Amino acid sequence: QVQLVQSGAEVKKPGASVKVSCKASGYTFTSHYMHWVRQAPGQGLEWMGIIRPIGVSTTYAQKFQGRVTMTRDTSTSTVYMELSSLRSEDTAVYYCARARGTYSTDAFDLWGQGTLVTVSS
Amino acid sequence: QSALTQPASVSGSPGQSITISCTGTSSDVGGYNYVSWYQQHPGKAPKLMIYEVTNRPSGVSNRFSGSKSGNTASLTISGLQAEDEADYYCTSYRSSSTQVFGGGTKLTVL
């Protein structure tokens, strides 16, 4: 079954870091870019960045540069998104989303179920 | 990085057609044919409805169609059905592997 399964909900204190995982199955992991998108409560979708499935290439939205790190483990078909220096505004559902093909321009055709990250003192 | 501009809400009656616009700039919507549209029901992950301006993924109803003129892309839903009630988001490739979303449009089926 083609799917992306994300790690469970997290509660963090301001200033802490969070690392969310996204495990792919049912398709060739190395053939698709992966994006991360977040959605604050009651708000719209926000693109965070993209990681190539092979190599070390990443591109982050300017807003998150310096605070976000995306990595992948091809041996387990898993991508990770780590966000540091958390603040209350980072409370959101975080999604991984697969690009349709092998280009960074491709649309997001497969989404994880989302991981709620709550930042609260 | 400014988001693409979408109307906050649109509405229509069952059987009617509606159009949602998505306005960007020549650096994103107008400069590339990489506009896509997503449907999101409450509490669910988004679903791809249109990619590369006009293409429908397998399994998406042909009642959904996309177009673009200049810096504005549009999603049209014909023959509105109750299950179309959802939030809709556009996104566009911007440059250097970056993407940008629209602010989202809430579709109400009256």
Interface residues (C-beta under 8 A of the other chain):
Chain A: H35 V37 G44 L45 E46 W47 I50 T59 A61 Q62 K63 Y95 A97 R100 S104 T105 D106 A107 F108 D109 W111 G112 Q113 G114
Chain B: Q1 A3 Y32 Y34 S36 Y38 Q40 A45 P46 K47 L48 Y51 E52 P57 D87 Y89 T91 Y93 S96 S97 T98 Q99 V100 F101 G102 G103 G104
